[in-house]
Amino acid sequence: METLVVLFIQLAVTIFFFATASLAVIWALVRGFRPRSVVLTGAGTLGLMICGLLILGRENPKENPILSFQNYFSTAQFEKDWDVNSKTALKMNVPADKLAAFKDQYRKYFYELLPSWIGAGCLLYGLLAYYLVSYVLSRLTQRVPKAMPFKEWVIPEPMVFALIASGALKVIPGLGEGWDLFAGNCLVIFGFIYVLGGFSIVAFLFNKWRLPATLRVLSYLILVQLPLETVGVLAVLDIWFDFRKIKSNKPEIMA
């Protein structure tokens, strides 16, 4: 029963977040924003709302929000949050031994990278809202054009330097824990963008080769089983190889 309650809450939160991004996307589309700006408007609005909720819901309302953010990454705060989350997991019949083995990975790949996962999630919500809202509104009014095909999105070339700089900061020794956290979160954000760009190229190639829908689904299922960095590399290589030969046509740039 408790598991169902948790799932229901997660579903309700997901719908609320998507509705928030969709409202911002509707406003941007009606105002005539370009596709990139529409997605960023939805993602930015959702991100600001989440930040506001986190500030309002912090443990000590009188504490400076910036200080609260810094304290989040402290070992004491992690142990406190882990204690609460582990108790919830035990109630959901998660084995205690597996939970203990998962602790370090949870902190390294989720807890400390939570800001970037929230940012990546906001971008995804903005992108999905753009396509859903465009699909509906383009059939109701001529003021809103059809959504740009996903296969035509291109990442701004200068963004690769931000990706490289984030990786460099991550591997350079002696910079301190703060820089390591910053670099890790930047890598998640830029990595996520390049993975989306890679899937855009894959979608273009599948369309060019006219693969049947069944083969496309099977191919996507195989791709998601691979490390997602493999797909992201395609978007990086696209800077030099221009796999789709559409950069000269100046398509909308994905950010």
PyMOL commands that set and color helices and strands:
alter all, ss='L'
color gray80, all
select helices_A, chain A and resi 2-30+35-56+65-72+75-91+96-111+114-137+150-152+159-171+177-208+213-225+228-241+247-249
alter helices_A, ss='H'
color red, helices_A
deselect
rebuild
show_as cartoon
